[in-house]
Amino acid sequence: MGRLKVLISGASIAGPALALWLARYGMDVTVVERWPELRTGGQLVDLRGVSREALRRMGVDTEVRSEREAIFGLSFVDGQGRTKGALRADQFGGDGPVAEIEILRGTLSRVLYEQSRDRVDYRFGDRITSTRDDGTKVHVEFASAPAESFDVVVGADGLHSELRESLFGPEANYLNHLGTYISFWTARNHIGIKDWTVAYSEPGRTIGMRSILGNTKAMAFFSFRAGAPSYDWRDVDAQMRIVKARASGMGWEAAALLSQIDTAPDFYFDTCSQVTLPKWSAGRIGLLGDAAYCASPLSGHGATIAMVGAYVLAGELAGTPEDITGAFARYERKLRPWIGRIQQSAPDSGKTMTPRTSYGIAFRNNLVRLASHVPGKELLIRSQINRSNAFTLDDYSRHLVAA
């Protein structure tokens, strides 16, 4: 058959990564993104374990590493800013609580976009409004562009995926709230931290900051423990009010950080939720990344599984372009066990980052303090390191075409 014509919804991380691979396999790729331009900035994401090999095979490893944020470690402090426990990035081979590669979400998105834009048709400021799969083509209608038909459609449109909802119904059926909420925003580095993260906890809530952009700015973050959400995830003003109310009265540097929320260009707030679907595709339409199997920010593996998922899905589509449903099935069969392990580990991370009690905070801080001095400390997080590296990438290089 001729070149596959593929439509991808979403231009964050998974979408451009998939687009780059598909273009290298000789496919005709379009990416549609509802935002009017590529979104830069945003929270920090980690690239762990096998995703570093995916970067290398993609040929962007050097560029990603040059764009990563320098990070030497993490400290937990008390209300007076005194360190109660600290971890260094170089203690666990790059796959510990502080990852070897931490990069702003928007920076990684930009790297992938710049590598693919000469071979991919990016359409910003538009979105899919309906799809109809007739078994040979997927007929797509857009909010702005004329209707068009594609051989394959992939939703990489995030936790609140509209394409997933059109396939499988309301997101409430598939989102599992883990009891933690998290927020990020860019702020002044008013205490002058250098290549470091500092976090302060009170029962049920944690606030902190991490130096970014050559220590000229900080990424502020706030998390708290609470029950099921009752707000509109599209209402940013309501989200800001929630964060300010939940963090009100906190000690340390909380007041200075919270005062900058209203003017932050990249405020983000959401539940720490996981997506658990019975299947990741229907016919010629499939899902990728958070839209299919979000593990939540608590997993520390969101960008990792997005990059690996894009690599596998692209390779399987390239292997059998005449059998789209078979390619989707193999992609899911290969990835689901590994991603299931990562999802299973996430709830414990929420308890560690945001303990509910003063005892829990003291226990965590003491454990972190002692961990730096324990011989064979890698054994303390052996399961996490194993999870990050527990997937083997197949070799799809035979499907590459000349540039």
N, C-alpha and C positions, 0 to 999 in steps of 0.2 A: 504494500500500500504506500501512498505518498506520505509526505511529512505530516505528522500529527499536529493538529491545531488545538492548542491548549489555552484555556482561560484560568487565571488564578485570581482569587479575590483576596486582597490584603497585601500591603507593601511594607510590613514591619521587618521581621527577620525570616520567618519560615518561607514567606512568599517569594522574596527576591532570591533566597538561597535555592529554592526549587526552580525558579525561572532561569537562573544562571546555569544549573546543571542541564535542564531540558534544552536550552539553547545550544549548549555544547554537544548535545546528542542530536542536533539537527532539526529540532522541532520549531514550529511557528508559535511563539509564546506571547500572550497578552496578559498584563497585570492591571487590574482595576482597583483603585484605592479611593475610598470615600472622602478622605481629607484632600484639600486643594493642592497640597504639596507634600513632599517627603517630610516626615516629622523627625526632627533632630532633637538632641537632648534626651530627657527621660531618665528613668532609673538605671542603675547599674545592673548588668547581667553577668553571670559567670559562664565560662566555657571550661568544662571539666572532661577528664578522662578521654573517651573515644572521640569526642567532638574535636579534640585537637588534631587527631589524625584526619578527620573529615575536612578540617581547614587546610591541612597540608595537601590533601589530594585535590582540593578545590583550587589551590595555588594562591590563597590569600593569607596564609599563615603569617608571613613576614609583615604584611600591611596591618593585619589585625593586632599583632603584637606591638607594632610601632604606635598604634592608636590607643592601646589599652591605658587604663589609669594606673599609675604607679601605686602600689599598695604593699606596705611592709607588715601590717598587722592590725589587730583589733584589741581595744581595751574596754573593759567594763569599769565604770567609775561610780563613786557615791555622789551625794548632793553637793559636796565641796570640790568635786573634780579629782578626787584622789583615786588612783588606780587600785582596783580590787582583784583584778585578774586580767591577763593578756595572752594573746596568741599571735605568733608570727606566721606570715604566709609561707615561709620556707621550711616550716616544720613538718609538713605532711606531703611532700612531693608534689605540691600544686593542687591537690585534690582535697585539702582539709577544709575547715570552717571558713578560712580565707583562701580563695582560689588563686591560682597562678595567673589566670587571665580574667580580669574584671574590666568591662568596657561599657560605656554608656550605650543603652539600647539604640538610641538614634545614631550613634557613631557606627555601630556594627551595621545597622540598616543602610547607612550611607555607603559604607565600603562595598556591600553586596550590590547595591543599586548602581554604583559607578562601574563595577566590574561587568554588569549585565546590560546596561542601558543601550549600548550600541547594537545589541542583538535582540532586545526585548521591547515590545511596545507597551510603555507605561501610560496609563490613562488616570490622571488624578482628578478629583472632584466629581467622581461618578460612582455608582454602585449597582449591583445586580438587584433587580426587583422581582424577577420570576425566572424559573427554569422549567423546561419540558424535555425529558429524555425519551426519545422515540425508539431507543435501542441501537440506532446507528449514529445519531447526532444528538447533541444537547442544544436546544433552541433557547437562547437567553435574551431577556429584555432588560434594558438598563434605564436608570432614572433620566439620563440625558442622551446618551448615544443611541443610534438606531439599533434595532434588534439584529442579532447575529447568531450563527450556529458554530459550534465547536465539537471536536471529537471527544474532549475531556474537559471537565470543570473541576477545579480544586478550591476548596474553601480554606484559606489560611487567615481568616479574619478574626481570630482571637477568642477570648473566653466567652464573649457575648455574641458569638457568630450568628449572623442573620441567615447565612446559607445552611448552617446546621439546623436552625429552627425550621426552615422550609422543608428540610428532609425528614427530620425526626420529631418535630413538635416543640413545645415550649421548653426553654432552657431549665426551668424549675425541675423538670423530670430527670435531668442529667447532671446538674450541678450539686456537688456535695460540699457544703460549707464546713470548714474545719474549725470554726470557733474563733478565728483570728481575723482582724482587719489590718490593712497596711496602707500607708500613704508615703509619698515621696514628693519633694519639691526642691528646686535649686535655691540656695541661700548664700549669704555672705559667710566667708570663712573667718568669722569675727574672733575666734580664739586662736587662729593661726596654726591649726594642725597641719602636719606635713606627711603626706603619703600614709595616712593612718585613718582608722575608723574608731570613733568613741561612742559608747552607748551607756545610757543611764536608765535604770528600771525602778519603777514602783509597782506594787502589787497590781497585776493585770494590765500594765501598760509600760511601754519602752519608747524612749525617744533618743535620737542620736544624730550624728553627722559624720560624713566621710569626705575627705578632701578630694577635689576633682579639678580638672583643667589646670594642671600644673600648680595646684594648691591655691589658685586664685579664687576659687569658689568651693562651696560645700554642697553635697547632696544630703539634705535633711531627710530623716525618716521617722515615722511614728507608727507604732502598732499597739493594738489593744485587743483584749479578749471580750467577746460578747456573743450573743445568740444570733439567730437567723436574721438576715437583713430585712428592713422594712422601708427602704428608700428607693428612689428611681436612680439607677446607675448612670443615667444620662444627665442628671441634675448636678452640675459641678458646684453650684452655690450651696446646695444642701450638703454636699460632701464636705466642703470647707467648714461649714457650721458644725458638722459632726466631729471633725478632727479637733477643732478649737474647743468644743465643749468637753470632749473626752480627755483632752490633754490639759485642761484648765487646772491651774494650781500646782502643776508639777515643778519640782525643783531643778537644780543644775542650770542649764542654759535653755530650758524649754521656752520661757517667755520670749527670748530673743529670736528663737527659731520660728515660733508660732506667729510672731508679728509680721513675718515676711510671706505668709501664705497668700494673702490677697493679691500681691504683686508678682508672685512667681509665674514664670512663663510656661511652666511644665508641670503644674500640680497634678498629681495622680492619686486616686483613692479607689480601693475596691476590697471586696472580701478575699480572703485566702481560700479559694475553692478549687475543687478538682472536677474534671469532666470524666464521667464514666459512661461510655456508650456501649451498647451491645455489639455494634459494628461501626466501622469508620467510613463506609461508603455505601452507596446505593446506585447500582448500574454504572453509568459513566461519570458519576459525580462522587468525589471523595473529599475527605477532610485531612488537615495536616496541622501539626503543632497544637497550640492551646485550643483551637476549635475542636480537635479530635480527642486530645488526651492531656489537657492541662494538668500538671502535677502540683500547681500552686507555687507562689514565690517561696514558700517554706521549704520546698524540696531542694532549692539551690540548683536545679537542673532544667529550668524552663528553656533557656536558650540552647542548652546542650541537646535536649531531645528534639528541639525544632531543627537544628542543623543536621543531626543524624537522620531524623525522619525525612527531611528533604533529600538527602543523599540516597536513601533506600528507595523512596517512592520514585524518584527520577530514574534510578537504575532499573527498577522493575518495569516501568512504563517503556523505557528504551528497549528492554529485552523482548517484550512481546507487544509491540504497538498494535497488532491485530487482535489482541485479547486484553481489553482494558479491564474488564471485571476480574480476570485472572491476575493481572498485575496488582490491582488493589488488594486482592485476597492475599497474595504473597507478602506484600508490604506489611499488612496487618499481622499476618501469622509470624513473621520474623520479629517484629518490634514489640508486640503486645506483652510478652512475658517480661522483658526487660523494663518496659515502662511501668508495668504493674508493680514491680519491685520498688521502683523509685517513688511511685505514688504512695505505696504502703508506708514508706519511711517518713513522709512529710509531717504528719501530725506531731511526732515527737519533737521536731524542730521548733514548732510553735511554742511548745511548753518550755523549751530551753531559752528561746529568745525573749519570751514574755511570760515569766512565771506568774502564777496567780497569787502567791503569798510572799511575805518577807522571808520566810524560811527557804522557799524555793529560790529566791534571788540570791541569798547567802550561799546556798548549796551550789548553785551554778557558778558563782564567782570563785568560790574555793576550789571547785573542780577545775576550772580554767587555770587558776593560779598554780595548782599542783601539777597539771598536765604538762606544763613547760619544763618541769624538772624530773619527770618520770622516765627512766630508761625504757626504750621500746615504746614510746608514746604513740607510735603509729597504730599499735594494737587497739588503742582506745577508740579509734574511728575506722578500724579495718573494714567493717561492713560498708561504711560510706564509700571508702576508696574502692572497694570491690564493685559496688554498684556502678560507680562512675566508669569503670573499665570493663564491665561484664558483657559488653556487646561487641561482636566481631564484624567489621565491615567487609562485605563481599567486594570482589573486584569487578566493576562494571566498565573498565577502561576500553574494552573491545567495542563498545557502542559509541565512543567518541568519534566525531567527524572533524575534518580539517577546519581550522578557524577561517 
